[in-house]
Amino acid sequence: MNDPLLEIDDLRVDFDTRAGLVQAVRGVSLTLGRGETLGLVGESGSGKSVTAQAVMGLIDVPGRIAGGAVRWNGMPLVGEGVRRRPRRIWGREITMIFQNPMTSLNPLMTVGAQLGEVIHLYLGLRGAAARTRAAELLDAVGISGASRRLDQYPHEFSGGMRQRVMIAMAIASEPRLLIADEPTTALDVTIQAQILELLAGLQEKLGLSIILITHDLGIVAGLCHRVAVMYAGQIVETGTVDDIFARPGHPYTQGLIRSTPRLDAVEDRLVSIDGTPPGLRTPPEGCAFRPRCPAAQAACHAPQRLASHGAGHVACCRAGVDAWDVGAA
Amino acid sequence: MTDFILRRLFQGFLVVFGVTTVVFVITRLAGDPVSLMLPLSASDEQRAAFAAQIGLDQPIWVQFLRFAGDVALLDFGDSLWQRRPAMEVVFERLPNTALLIAAGLGTAVVLSIPLGAIAALRPGGLADRLTTSISLLGLAMPQFWLGLMAIMIFSVTLKWLPTSGIGTPAHLVLPALTLAMTPLARFTMMVRAAMIDEMNTQYVKTARAKGLGLGRILRVHTLRNIMVPFLSISGWELITTLSGYTVVVETVFGWPGLGLTAVQAIQRGDLFLVQAIVFSIALMIVCIGILMDVLSKMIDPRIELN
Protein backbone atom coordinates (compact mmCIF):
# COMPACT_ATOMS: atom_id res chain seq x y z
CA MET A 1 0.00 0.00 0.00
CA ASN A 2 1.24 3.53 -0.75
CA ASP A 3 1.34 6.26 1.91
CA PRO A 4 -1.79 6.15 4.03
CA LEU A 5 -4.33 8.94 3.62
CA LEU A 6 -5.34 8.91 7.24
CA GLU A 7 -3.38 7.70 10.22
CA ILE A 8 -4.80 7.43 13.69
CA ASP A 9 -2.04 6.87 16.19
CA ASP A 10 -2.78 5.76 19.77
CA LEU A 11 -5.77 8.13 19.98
CA ARG A 12 -7.30 8.66 23.42
CA VAL A 13 -10.50 10.56 24.15
CA ASP A 14 -11.77 11.27 27.66
CA PHE A 15 -15.06 12.69 28.83
CA ASP A 16 -15.24 14.57 32.13
CA THR A 17 -18.70 13.64 33.37
CA ARG A 18 -20.31 14.27 36.71
CA ALA A 19 -19.90 10.60 37.52
CA GLY A 20 -16.18 10.75 36.80
CA LEU A 21 -13.72 10.48 33.95
CA VAL A 22 -14.91 8.23 31.13
CA GLN A 23 -12.23 6.90 28.81
CA ALA A 24 -14.30 6.53 25.67
CA VAL A 25 -11.42 5.84 23.31
CA ARG A 26 -8.36 4.11 24.78
CA GLY A 27 -5.46 4.06 22.35
CA VAL A 28 -6.94 3.49 18.92
CA SER A 29 -4.55 3.14 15.97
CA LEU A 30 -5.76 2.82 12.40
CA THR A 31 -4.60 3.59 8.90
CA LEU A 32 -6.69 4.15 5.82
CA GLY A 33 -5.46 4.10 2.23
CA ARG A 34 -6.75 5.97 -0.81
CA GLY A 35 -9.97 4.58 -2.21
CA GLU A 36 -10.29 2.16 0.66
CA THR A 37 -13.44 1.41 2.61
CA LEU A 38 -12.90 0.61 6.24
CA GLY A 39 -15.69 -0.77 8.37
CA LEU A 40 -15.57 0.25 12.01
CA VAL A 41 -17.80 -2.12 13.93
CA GLY A 42 -18.68 -2.62 17.55
CA GLU A 43 -21.67 -2.32 19.84
CA SER A 44 -23.08 0.92 21.25
CA GLY A 45 -20.59 2.68 23.49
CA SER A 46 -17.56 0.91 22.06
CA GLY A 47 -16.10 4.25 20.92
CA LYS A 48 -16.66 4.05 17.17
CA SER A 49 -18.54 7.32 16.87
CA VAL A 50 -16.25 9.13 19.29
CA THR A 51 -13.26 8.03 17.22
CA ALA A 52 -14.92 9.39 14.09
CA GLN A 53 -15.86 12.66 15.78
CA ALA A 54 -12.29 13.04 17.01
CA VAL A 55 -11.04 12.67 13.43
CA MET A 56 -13.55 15.37 12.39
CA GLY A 57 -12.49 17.72 15.21
CA LEU A 58 -16.00 17.53 16.70
CA ILE A 59 -15.09 16.55 20.26
CA ASP A 60 -16.62 19.17 22.56
CA VAL A 61 -16.47 19.92 26.25
CA PRO A 62 -16.83 17.79 28.38
CA GLY A 63 -14.83 15.62 25.99
CA ARG A 64 -11.17 16.14 25.14
CA ILE A 65 -8.38 14.51 23.18
CA ALA A 66 -6.31 12.96 25.96
CA GLY A 67 -3.47 11.68 23.82
CA GLY A 68 -2.33 10.38 20.49
CA ALA A 69 -2.66 11.97 17.11
CA VAL A 70 -4.55 11.94 13.84
CA ARG A 71 -2.55 12.72 10.71
CA TRP A 72 -3.94 13.58 7.30
CA ASN A 73 -1.51 12.94 4.44
CA GLY A 74 1.22 12.97 7.04
CA MET A 75 0.10 16.37 8.39
CA PRO A 76 -1.00 16.59 12.05
CA LEU A 77 -4.77 17.11 12.18
CA VAL A 78 -5.78 16.30 15.75
CA GLY A 79 -3.84 15.84 18.97
CA GLU A 80 -0.06 15.85 19.11
CA GLY A 81 1.79 18.09 16.69
CA VAL A 82 -1.16 20.37 15.84
CA ARG A 83 -0.07 23.99 16.01
CA ARG A 84 -3.09 25.85 14.71
CA ARG A 85 -6.54 24.74 13.84
CA PRO A 86 -6.33 23.18 10.39
CA ARG A 87 -8.68 24.84 7.95
CA ARG A 88 -10.18 23.52 4.79
CA ILE A 89 -9.56 19.88 5.70
CA TRP A 90 -12.73 19.26 7.65
CA GLY A 91 -15.66 19.85 5.38
CA ARG A 92 -13.55 19.95 2.25
CA GLU A 93 -11.25 16.92 2.18
CA ILE A 94 -12.91 14.97 4.97
CA THR A 95 -16.70 15.08 5.23
CA MET A 96 -19.14 13.28 7.44
CA ILE A 97 -22.71 12.05 7.44
CA PHE A 98 -24.57 11.12 10.57
CA GLN A 99 -26.82 8.52 12.00
CA ASN A 100 -30.08 10.41 12.12
CA PRO A 101 -30.95 12.16 8.86
CA MET A 102 -34.18 13.45 10.44
CA THR A 103 -32.28 15.88 12.66
CA SER A 104 -29.10 16.43 10.67
CA LEU A 105 -30.49 19.17 8.44
CA ASN A 106 -31.48 22.63 9.61
CA PRO A 107 -35.30 22.62 9.60
CA LEU A 108 -35.57 26.33 8.79
CA MET A 109 -33.35 26.41 5.70
CA THR A 110 -34.20 25.09 2.29
CA VAL A 111 -32.23 22.12 1.10
CA GLY A 112 -30.83 24.30 -1.66
CA ALA A 113 -29.54 26.87 0.84
CA GLN A 114 -27.84 24.19 2.92
CA LEU A 115 -26.19 22.67 -0.14
CA GLY A 116 -25.34 26.14 -1.37
CA GLU A 117 -23.30 26.89 1.75
CA VAL A 118 -20.84 24.13 0.91
CA ILE A 119 -20.83 24.92 -2.80
CA HIS A 120 -20.08 28.56 -2.09
CA LEU A 121 -17.45 27.82 0.54
CA TYR A 122 -15.46 25.23 -1.44
CA LEU A 123 -16.28 25.74 -5.10
CA GLY A 124 -16.67 29.52 -4.93
CA LEU A 125 -19.91 29.41 -6.88
CA ARG A 126 -22.82 31.77 -6.30
CA GLY A 127 -26.28 32.40 -7.67
CA ALA A 128 -27.35 30.51 -10.76
CA ALA A 129 -24.07 28.60 -11.07
CA ALA A 130 -24.32 27.40 -7.47
CA ARG A 131 -27.91 26.41 -8.03
CA THR A 132 -27.05 24.41 -11.12
CA ARG A 133 -24.31 22.62 -9.22
CA ALA A 134 -26.68 21.92 -6.31
CA ALA A 135 -29.22 20.42 -8.70
CA GLU A 136 -26.51 18.25 -10.26
CA LEU A 137 -25.53 17.01 -6.82
CA LEU A 138 -29.11 16.09 -5.91
CA ASP A 139 -29.33 14.33 -9.22
CA ALA A 140 -26.11 12.44 -8.50
CA VAL A 141 -27.51 11.08 -5.24
CA GLY A 142 -30.68 9.96 -6.96
CA ILE A 143 -33.17 12.67 -6.02
CA SER A 144 -35.47 13.32 -8.94
CA GLY A 145 -36.98 16.69 -9.78
CA ALA A 146 -33.85 18.26 -8.32
CA SER A 147 -34.47 21.88 -9.30
CA ARG A 148 -37.89 21.82 -7.63
CA ARG A 149 -36.58 19.98 -4.57
CA LEU A 150 -33.94 22.65 -3.95
CA ASP A 151 -36.58 25.08 -2.75
CA GLN A 152 -38.13 22.62 -0.34
CA TYR A 153 -37.47 22.31 3.35
CA PRO A 154 -36.13 19.19 5.07
CA HIS A 155 -39.55 18.32 6.51
CA GLU A 156 -40.79 17.82 2.96
CA PHE A 157 -38.27 14.98 2.51
CA SER A 158 -38.45 11.39 3.79
CA GLY A 159 -35.67 9.98 5.99
CA GLY A 160 -33.94 8.22 3.13
CA MET A 161 -34.17 11.34 0.96
CA ARG A 162 -32.71 13.46 3.75
CA GLN A 163 -29.79 11.06 4.04
CA ARG A 164 -29.32 11.45 0.28
CA VAL A 165 -29.25 15.22 0.77
CA MET A 166 -26.64 14.75 3.51
CA ILE A 167 -24.59 12.64 1.10
CA ALA A 168 -24.96 15.27 -1.61
CA MET A 169 -23.60 17.89 0.83
CA ALA A 170 -20.82 15.54 1.83
CA ILE A 171 -19.61 15.02 -1.74
CA ALA A 172 -20.11 18.63 -2.87
CA SER A 173 -16.56 19.63 -2.00
CA GLU A 174 -15.14 16.59 -3.82
CA PRO A 175 -13.66 15.17 -0.63
CA ARG A 176 -11.18 12.33 -0.39
CA LEU A 177 -12.60 10.76 2.74
CA LEU A 178 -16.22 10.34 3.75
CA ILE A 179 -16.97 9.26 7.29
CA ALA A 180 -20.40 7.65 7.48
CA ASP A 181 -21.52 7.26 11.10
CA GLU A 182 -24.21 4.57 11.03
CA PRO A 183 -25.75 6.11 7.92
CA THR A 184 -28.55 3.57 7.64
CA THR A 185 -29.37 2.74 11.25
CA ALA A 186 -32.38 5.06 11.35
CA LEU A 187 -33.75 3.96 7.99
CA ASP A 188 -36.03 1.21 6.69
CA VAL A 189 -34.28 -1.91 5.48
CA THR A 190 -35.15 -1.32 1.82
CA ILE A 191 -33.94 2.27 2.05
CA GLN A 192 -30.78 1.03 3.78
CA ALA A 193 -29.86 -1.05 0.76
CA GLN A 194 -30.41 1.91 -1.58
CA ILE A 195 -28.24 4.22 0.51
CA LEU A 196 -25.44 1.64 0.71
CA GLU A 197 -25.64 1.08 -3.01
CA LEU A 198 -25.40 4.83 -3.53
CA LEU A 199 -22.32 5.05 -1.31
CA ALA A 200 -20.65 2.17 -3.14
CA GLY A 201 -21.42 3.76 -6.50
CA LEU A 202 -20.09 7.15 -5.44
CA GLN A 203 -16.95 5.59 -4.10
CA GLU A 204 -16.26 3.95 -7.42
CA LYS A 205 -17.02 7.10 -9.38
CA LEU A 206 -15.19 9.60 -7.17
CA GLY A 207 -12.39 7.41 -5.79
CA LEU A 208 -13.48 8.20 -2.24
CA SER A 209 -12.11 6.57 0.85
CA ILE A 210 -14.89 5.71 3.27
CA ILE A 211 -14.94 4.96 6.97
CA LEU A 212 -18.23 3.20 7.56
CA ILE A 213 -19.29 2.99 11.17
CA THR A 214 -21.89 0.35 11.84
CA HIS A 215 -22.87 -2.43 14.13
CA ASP A 216 -24.21 -4.47 11.24
CA LEU A 217 -21.72 -7.02 9.98
CA GLY A 218 -23.91 -7.69 6.95
CA ILE A 219 -23.31 -4.12 5.76
CA VAL A 220 -19.58 -4.51 6.35
CA ALA A 221 -19.43 -7.70 4.31
CA GLY A 222 -21.16 -6.04 1.39
CA LEU A 223 -19.30 -2.76 1.23
CA CYS A 224 -15.95 -2.76 3.00
CA HIS A 225 -12.45 -3.82 2.12
CA ARG A 226 -11.13 -3.90 5.65
CA VAL A 227 -12.72 -4.11 9.08
CA ALA A 228 -11.70 -2.81 12.48
CA VAL A 229 -13.59 -4.25 15.43
CA MET A 230 -13.89 -2.03 18.49
CA TYR A 231 -14.65 -3.12 22.01
CA ALA A 232 -14.64 -0.95 25.13
CA GLY A 233 -12.75 1.91 23.48
CA GLN A 234 -10.08 -0.22 21.87
CA ILE A 235 -9.54 -1.95 18.57
CA VAL A 236 -9.49 -5.66 19.23
CA GLU A 237 -9.06 -6.87 15.67
CA THR A 238 -8.41 -5.56 12.18
CA GLY A 239 -8.03 -7.33 8.88
CA THR A 240 -9.49 -7.73 5.42
CA VAL A 241 -13.18 -8.51 5.27
CA ASP A 242 -12.61 -11.94 3.78
CA ASP A 243 -10.01 -12.82 6.38
CA ILE A 244 -12.02 -11.61 9.34
CA PHE A 245 -15.13 -13.46 8.30
CA ALA A 246 -13.16 -16.61 7.47
CA ARG A 247 -10.81 -16.66 10.44
CA PRO A 248 -11.91 -14.27 13.18
CA GLY A 249 -9.08 -14.09 15.71
CA HIS A 250 -10.79 -12.46 18.66
CA PRO A 251 -13.57 -14.12 20.64
CA TYR A 252 -15.59 -10.90 20.47
CA THR A 253 -15.42 -10.85 16.67
CA GLN A 254 -16.29 -14.51 16.64
CA GLY A 255 -19.25 -13.79 18.88
CA LEU A 256 -20.41 -10.93 16.61
CA ILE A 257 -20.26 -13.13 13.52
CA ARG A 258 -21.96 -15.97 15.36
CA SER A 259 -24.81 -13.67 16.46
CA THR A 260 -25.46 -12.22 12.99
CA PRO A 261 -28.74 -13.76 11.80
CA ARG A 262 -28.42 -15.67 8.53
CA LEU A 263 -31.16 -16.30 6.02
CA ASP A 264 -29.79 -19.70 5.06
CA ALA A 265 -29.44 -21.12 8.55
CA VAL A 266 -32.23 -22.80 10.46
CA GLU A 267 -32.05 -21.54 14.01
CA ASP A 268 -34.65 -21.56 16.71
CA ARG A 269 -33.56 -18.30 18.23
CA LEU A 270 -31.05 -15.51 17.80
CA VAL A 271 -27.64 -16.12 19.28
CA SER A 272 -26.25 -13.40 21.53
CA ILE A 273 -23.15 -12.69 23.59
CA ASP A 274 -24.02 -12.89 27.28
CA GLY A 275 -23.12 -10.05 29.60
CA THR A 276 -22.55 -6.34 28.96
CA PRO A 277 -19.48 -4.31 28.02
CA PRO A 278 -17.47 -2.93 30.96
CA GLY A 279 -17.99 0.63 32.17
CA LEU A 280 -15.26 2.93 30.93
CA ARG A 281 -14.82 4.95 34.10
CA THR A 282 -12.56 2.24 35.46
CA PRO A 283 -11.51 0.26 32.40
CA PRO A 284 -10.24 -3.22 33.18
CA GLU A 285 -6.52 -3.79 33.32
CA GLY A 286 -6.31 -6.76 30.98
CA CYS A 287 -8.56 -7.87 28.16
CA ALA A 288 -11.83 -5.93 28.41
CA PHE A 289 -13.79 -8.82 26.96
CA ARG A 290 -12.50 -11.33 29.55
CA PRO A 291 -15.65 -11.39 31.76
CA ARG A 292 -17.79 -12.39 28.76
CA CYS A 293 -15.26 -14.67 27.09
CA PRO A 294 -15.79 -18.44 27.18
CA ALA A 295 -12.09 -19.06 26.64
CA ALA A 296 -10.74 -16.67 29.28
CA GLN A 297 -7.58 -17.75 31.06
CA ALA A 298 -5.49 -16.39 33.91
CA ALA A 299 -3.14 -14.73 31.38
CA CYS A 300 -6.05 -12.56 30.14
CA HIS A 301 -5.74 -10.41 33.28
CA ALA A 302 -2.48 -8.98 31.97
CA PRO A 303 -2.53 -6.07 29.45
CA GLN A 304 -3.09 -7.31 25.91
CA ARG A 305 -1.45 -6.25 22.67
CA LEU A 306 -2.48 -6.61 19.06
CA ALA A 307 -0.59 -9.54 17.61
CA SER A 308 -0.27 -10.76 14.06
CA HIS A 309 -2.90 -13.21 13.02
CA GLY A 310 -1.90 -13.65 9.40
CA ALA A 311 -1.11 -11.20 6.61
CA GLY A 312 -2.55 -7.76 7.41
CA HIS A 313 -4.66 -9.26 10.16
CA VAL A 314 -4.11 -8.46 13.82
CA ALA A 315 -6.07 -9.40 16.90
CA CYS A 316 -5.45 -8.78 20.56
CA CYS A 317 -6.15 -12.23 21.85
CA ARG A 318 -3.91 -15.09 22.86
CA ALA A 319 -6.51 -17.72 22.27
CA GLY A 320 -6.26 -17.70 18.49
CA VAL A 321 -8.82 -20.47 18.26
CA ASP A 322 -12.59 -20.37 18.08
CA ALA A 323 -13.29 -19.48 21.68
CA TRP A 324 -16.99 -20.26 21.38
CA ASP A 325 -16.30 -23.82 20.31
CA VAL A 326 -13.81 -24.13 23.17
CA GLY A 327 -16.37 -22.65 25.54
CA ALA A 328 -19.07 -25.02 24.34
CA ALA A 329 -16.81 -28.04 24.54
CA MET B 1 -52.25 32.51 4.57
CA THR B 2 -55.03 34.96 3.67
CA ASP B 3 -57.49 32.32 4.78
CA PHE B 4 -55.73 32.05 8.10
CA ILE B 5 -55.60 35.81 8.64
CA LEU B 6 -59.32 36.12 7.90
CA ARG B 7 -60.12 33.34 10.34
CA ARG B 8 -57.92 34.87 13.02
CA LEU B 9 -59.54 38.25 12.44
CA PHE B 10 -62.93 36.65 12.97
CA GLN B 11 -61.71 35.01 16.17
CA GLY B 12 -60.25 38.35 17.21
CA PHE B 13 -63.61 39.96 16.57
CA LEU B 14 -65.24 37.42 18.91
CA VAL B 15 -62.65 38.20 21.59
CA VAL B 16 -63.23 41.92 21.25
CA PHE B 17 -66.98 41.35 21.37
CA GLY B 18 -66.48 39.30 24.54
CA VAL B 19 -64.40 42.05 26.12
CA THR B 20 -67.06 44.61 25.17
CA THR B 21 -69.74 42.51 26.82
CA VAL B 22 -67.73 42.02 30.00
CA VAL B 23 -66.99 45.74 30.20
CA PHE B 24 -70.67 46.48 29.72
CA VAL B 25 -71.82 43.99 32.34
CA ILE B 26 -69.29 45.14 34.92
CA THR B 27 -70.02 48.83 34.50
CA ARG B 28 -73.81 48.58 34.28
CA LEU B 29 -74.71 45.70 36.52
CA ALA B 30 -71.98 45.35 39.11
CA GLY B 31 -72.37 48.88 40.45
CA ASP B 32 -74.23 52.11 39.99
CA PRO B 33 -72.52 54.13 37.28
CA VAL B 34 -74.35 57.30 38.27
CA SER B 35 -73.10 57.40 41.84
CA LEU B 36 -69.69 56.33 40.61
CA MET B 37 -69.41 59.17 38.16
CA LEU B 38 -71.22 62.04 39.82
CA PRO B 39 -69.93 63.74 42.95
CA LEU B 40 -71.54 62.84 46.29
CA SER B 41 -73.15 66.26 46.46
CA ALA B 42 -75.20 65.74 43.29
CA SER B 43 -78.94 66.10 43.83
CA ASP B 44 -81.52 63.43 42.96
CA GLU B 45 -82.69 65.51 39.98
CA GLN B 46 -79.16 65.75 38.68
CA ARG B 47 -78.73 62.01 39.10
CA ALA B 48 -81.94 61.22 37.22
CA ALA B 49 -81.02 63.64 34.44
CA PHE B 50 -77.59 62.09 34.08
CA ALA B 51 -79.06 58.57 34.06
CA ALA B 52 -81.42 59.57 31.28
CA GLN B 53 -78.60 61.28 29.39
CA ILE B 54 -76.49 58.14 29.27
CA GLY B 55 -79.52 55.93 28.62
CA LEU B 56 -79.75 54.13 31.96
CA ASP B 57 -83.54 54.53 31.99
CA GLN B 58 -83.87 52.19 29.00
CA PRO B 59 -84.33 48.40 29.28
CA ILE B 60 -81.02 46.56 29.66
CA TRP B 61 -81.05 44.98 26.17
CA VAL B 62 -81.64 48.36 24.56
CA GLN B 63 -78.71 49.68 26.57
CA PHE B 64 -76.53 46.83 25.37
CA LEU B 65 -77.45 47.22 21.72
CA ARG B 66 -76.77 50.96 21.92
CA PHE B 67 -73.49 50.30 23.67
CA ALA B 68 -72.40 47.70 21.11
CA GLY B 69 -73.39 49.99 18.25
CA ASP B 70 -71.43 52.86 19.75
CA VAL B 71 -68.40 50.61 20.29
CA ALA B 72 -68.53 49.59 16.64
CA LEU B 73 -68.21 53.27 15.77
CA LEU B 74 -65.47 53.70 18.41
CA ASP B 75 -67.81 56.03 20.28
CA PHE B 76 -67.46 55.53 24.03
CA GLY B 77 -69.11 58.77 24.98
CA ASP B 78 -67.53 61.88 26.44
CA SER B 79 -64.92 61.66 29.14
CA LEU B 80 -66.39 63.39 32.19
CA TRP B 81 -62.97 64.41 33.36
CA GLN B 82 -61.66 65.76 30.04
CA ARG B 83 -65.03 66.91 28.72
CA ARG B 84 -64.36 65.56 25.23
CA PRO B 85 -64.85 62.22 23.45
CA ALA B 86 -63.07 59.41 25.34
CA MET B 87 -61.59 57.97 22.16
CA GLU B 88 -60.02 61.34 21.40
CA VAL B 89 -58.16 61.12 24.70
CA VAL B 90 -57.05 57.58 23.83
CA PHE B 91 -55.76 58.62 20.42
CA GLU B 92 -53.92 61.53 21.99
CA ARG B 93 -52.19 59.42 24.65
CA LEU B 94 -51.55 56.29 22.62
CA PRO B 95 -48.50 57.63 20.69
CA ASN B 96 -46.76 58.41 23.99
CA THR B 97 -47.22 54.85 25.19
CA ALA B 98 -46.16 53.49 21.81
CA LEU B 99 -42.97 55.56 21.96
CA LEU B 100 -42.19 54.37 25.48
CA ILE B 101 -42.78 50.71 24.58
CA ALA B 102 -40.80 50.95 21.35
CA ALA B 103 -37.84 52.46 23.19
CA GLY B 104 -38.05 50.11 26.18
CA LEU B 105 -38.78 46.80 24.46
CA GLY B 106 -36.53 47.77 21.54
CA THR B 107 -33.63 48.20 23.96
CA ALA B 108 -34.45 44.85 25.56
CA VAL B 109 -34.56 43.01 22.22
CA VAL B 110 -31.41 44.60 20.83
CA LEU B 111 -29.35 43.94 23.97
CA SER B 112 -30.70 40.52 24.89
CA ILE B 113 -29.71 38.68 21.70
CA PRO B 114 -25.94 39.36 21.86
CA LEU B 115 -25.92 39.01 25.67
CA GLY B 116 -27.72 35.67 25.60
CA ALA B 117 -25.61 34.42 22.69
CA ILE B 118 -22.33 35.33 24.40
CA ALA B 119 -23.48 33.64 27.59
CA ALA B 120 -24.44 30.52 25.65
CA LEU B 121 -21.09 30.16 23.91
CA ARG B 122 -19.49 28.88 27.09
CA PRO B 123 -22.15 27.66 29.52
CA GLY B 124 -20.83 27.98 33.05
CA GLY B 125 -18.10 30.38 31.94
CA LEU B 126 -17.53 33.84 33.42
CA ALA B 127 -19.70 35.67 30.86
CA ASP B 128 -22.47 33.16 31.39
CA ARG B 129 -22.45 33.41 35.18
CA LEU B 130 -22.31 37.21 35.05
CA THR B 131 -25.19 37.46 32.58
CA THR B 132 -27.31 34.95 34.46
CA SER B 133 -26.78 36.68 37.83
CA ILE B 134 -27.57 40.13 36.45
CA SER B 135 -30.64 38.79 34.69
CA LEU B 136 -31.92 37.25 37.91
CA LEU B 137 -31.33 40.59 39.62
CA GLY B 138 -33.25 42.33 36.85
CA LEU B 139 -36.17 39.95 37.26
CA ALA B 140 -36.12 40.39 41.04
CA MET B 141 -36.40 44.19 41.05
CA PRO B 142 -39.96 45.53 40.84
CA GLN B 143 -40.33 48.33 38.33
CA PHE B 144 -41.85 50.91 40.68
CA TRP B 145 -38.83 50.51 42.98
CA LEU B 146 -36.35 50.51 40.13
CA GLY B 147 -37.96 53.66 38.72
CA LEU B 148 -37.83 55.49 42.04
CA MET B 149 -34.19 54.47 42.56
CA ALA B 150 -33.34 55.67 39.05
CA ILE B 151 -34.99 59.04 39.75
CA MET B 152 -33.13 59.34 43.06
CA ILE B 153 -29.75 58.55 41.55
CA PHE B 154 -29.81 60.03 38.06
CA SER B 155 -32.24 62.92 38.52
CA VAL B 156 -32.06 64.06 42.13
CA THR B 157 -28.44 63.32 43.05
CA LEU B 158 -26.57 63.44 39.76
CA LYS B 159 -29.04 65.80 38.04
CA TRP B 160 -28.30 64.19 34.68
CA LEU B 161 -31.86 63.51 33.58
CA PRO B 162 -35.31 65.00 34.26
CA THR B 163 -37.38 63.39 37.00
CA SER B 164 -40.63 63.17 35.07
CA GLY B 165 -42.70 64.41 32.20
CA ILE B 166 -42.32 64.32 28.47
CA GLY B 167 -40.86 66.47 25.77
CA THR B 168 -37.18 65.89 25.09
CA PRO B 169 -35.29 62.68 24.33
CA ALA B 170 -33.74 63.02 27.79
CA HIS B 171 -37.19 62.58 29.30
CA LEU B 172 -37.45 59.20 27.59
CA VAL B 173 -34.23 57.67 28.94
CA LEU B 174 -35.20 56.70 32.50
CA PRO B 175 -38.73 55.45 31.80
CA ALA B 176 -37.57 53.43 28.79
CA LEU B 177 -34.69 51.82 30.69
CA THR B 178 -36.91 51.07 33.67
CA LEU B 179 -39.45 49.49 31.36
CA ALA B 180 -36.71 47.56 29.55
CA MET B 181 -35.23 45.90 32.62
CA THR B 182 -37.64 43.00 33.21
CA PRO B 183 -38.12 42.09 29.53
CA LEU B 184 -34.36 42.37 28.97
CA ALA B 185 -33.68 39.93 31.78
CA ARG B 186 -36.33 37.50 30.59
CA PHE B 187 -35.25 37.74 26.92
CA THR B 188 -31.58 37.22 27.81
CA MET B 189 -32.32 34.11 29.85
CA MET B 190 -34.49 32.79 27.05
CA VAL B 191 -31.94 33.50 24.30
CA ARG B 192 -29.23 31.88 26.42
CA ALA B 193 -31.21 28.70 27.03
CA ALA B 194 -32.39 28.44 23.42
CA MET B 195 -28.88 29.05 22.07
CA ILE B 196 -27.39 26.34 24.28
CA ASP B 197 -30.02 23.94 22.93
CA GLU B 198 -29.38 25.04 19.36
CA MET B 199 -25.62 24.67 19.61
CA ASN B 200 -26.15 21.06 20.69
CA THR B 201 -28.45 20.13 17.84
CA GLN B 202 -27.39 17.61 15.26
CA TYR B 203 -27.73 20.12 12.43
CA VAL B 204 -25.24 22.46 14.09
CA LYS B 205 -22.91 19.48 14.26
CA THR B 206 -23.55 18.98 10.54
CA ALA B 207 -22.78 22.65 9.94
CA ARG B 208 -19.51 22.29 11.84
CA ALA B 209 -18.65 19.12 9.92
CA LYS B 210 -19.23 21.13 6.74
CA GLY B 211 -16.36 23.34 7.86
CA LEU B 212 -18.45 26.48 8.44
CA GLY B 213 -16.98 29.10 10.78
CA LEU B 214 -18.55 29.88 14.15
CA GLY B 215 -19.74 33.28 12.92
CA ARG B 216 -21.69 31.82 10.06
CA ILE B 217 -23.11 29.03 12.22
CA LEU B 218 -24.36 31.61 14.72
CA ARG B 219 -25.78 33.97 12.14
CA VAL B 220 -27.30 31.53 9.71
CA HIS B 221 -28.00 28.37 11.63
CA THR B 222 -28.83 29.25 15.22
CA LEU B 223 -29.98 32.85 15.60
CA ARG B 224 -32.69 32.39 13.04
CA ASN B 225 -33.83 29.17 14.65
CA ILE B 226 -34.27 30.77 18.06
CA MET B 227 -36.39 33.52 16.50
CA VAL B 228 -39.55 31.40 16.71
CA PRO B 229 -39.48 30.96 20.50
CA PHE B 230 -38.08 34.49 20.81
CA LEU B 231 -40.97 35.89 18.83
CA SER B 232 -43.59 34.15 20.93
CA ILE B 233 -42.04 35.26 24.21
CA SER B 234 -41.64 38.83 22.96
CA GLY B 235 -45.27 38.88 21.86
CA TRP B 236 -46.24 37.79 25.32
CA GLU B 237 -43.91 40.38 26.85
CA LEU B 238 -45.35 43.11 24.62
CA ILE B 239 -48.83 42.26 25.85
CA THR B 240 -47.69 42.27 29.47
CA THR B 241 -46.00 45.61 28.89
CA LEU B 242 -49.03 47.12 27.24
CA SER B 243 -51.43 46.03 29.93
CA GLY B 244 -49.19 46.20 32.99
CA TYR B 245 -45.67 47.55 32.94
CA THR B 246 -46.65 50.82 31.28
CA VAL B 247 -49.21 51.53 34.01
CA VAL B 248 -46.49 51.34 36.68
CA VAL B 249 -43.71 53.06 34.75
CA GLU B 250 -45.89 55.86 33.39
CA THR B 251 -47.23 56.53 36.87
CA VAL B 252 -43.77 56.68 38.44
CA PHE B 253 -42.38 58.99 35.74
CA GLY B 254 -45.54 61.04 35.09
CA TRP B 255 -45.43 59.91 31.45
CA PRO B 256 -48.76 60.92 29.86
CA GLY B 257 -49.53 57.63 28.10
CA LEU B 258 -52.45 55.24 28.21
CA GLY B 259 -51.33 53.57 31.45
CA LEU B 260 -51.15 56.80 33.45
CA THR B 261 -54.41 57.97 31.87
CA ALA B 262 -56.11 54.72 32.90
CA VAL B 263 -55.01 55.21 36.51
CA GLN B 264 -56.25 58.81 36.49
CA ALA B 265 -59.54 57.85 34.86
CA ILE B 266 -60.14 55.18 37.51
CA GLN B 267 -59.32 57.63 40.32
CA ARG B 268 -61.76 60.14 38.89
CA GLY B 269 -64.50 57.58 38.31
CA ASP B 270 -64.41 58.41 34.59
CA LEU B 271 -66.15 55.23 33.46
CA PHE B 272 -66.36 56.06 29.76
CA LEU B 273 -62.66 56.78 29.48
CA VAL B 274 -61.81 53.56 31.32
CA GLN B 275 -64.01 51.64 28.90
CA ALA B 276 -62.35 53.25 25.91
CA ILE B 277 -58.87 52.42 27.22
CA VAL B 278 -59.72 48.81 28.10
CA PHE B 279 -61.31 48.30 24.70
CA SER B 280 -58.32 49.80 22.86
CA ILE B 281 -55.84 47.65 24.72
CA ALA B 282 -57.89 44.50 24.09
CA LEU B 283 -58.01 45.36 20.40
CA MET B 284 -54.24 45.85 20.29
CA ILE B 285 -53.58 42.57 22.12
CA VAL B 286 -55.71 40.69 19.59
CA CYS B 287 -53.80 42.31 16.72
CA ILE B 288 -50.43 41.48 18.33
CA GLY B 289 -51.49 37.83 18.62
CA ILE B 290 -52.34 37.62 14.92
CA LEU B 291 -49.14 39.41 13.93
CA MET B 292 -47.01 37.00 16.00
CA ASP B 293 -48.63 33.96 14.39
CA VAL B 294 -48.03 35.31 10.91
CA LEU B 295 -44.41 36.21 11.66
CA SER B 296 -43.73 32.76 13.15
CA LYS B 297 -45.09 31.15 10.03
CA MET B 298 -42.82 33.32 7.91
CA ILE B 299 -39.77 32.20 9.89
CA ASP B 300 -40.60 28.52 10.36
CA PRO B 301 -42.05 26.80 7.29
CA ARG B 302 -43.08 23.80 9.40
CA ILE B 303 -45.71 25.76 11.32
CA GLU B 304 -49.16 24.91 10.02
CA LEU B 305 -51.48 27.84 10.48
CA ASN B 306 -54.59 25.72 10.30
Interface residues (C-beta under 8 A of the other chain):
Chain A: M56 L58 R87 R88 W90 G91 R92 T95 M96 F98 N100 T103 S104 L105 N106 P107 L108 M109 E117 V118 L121 Y122 Y153 H155 M166 M169 S173
Chain B: T201 Q202 Y203 K205 T206 A207 R208 A209 K210 G211 L212 R216 V220 H221 R224 N225 I299 D300 P301 R302
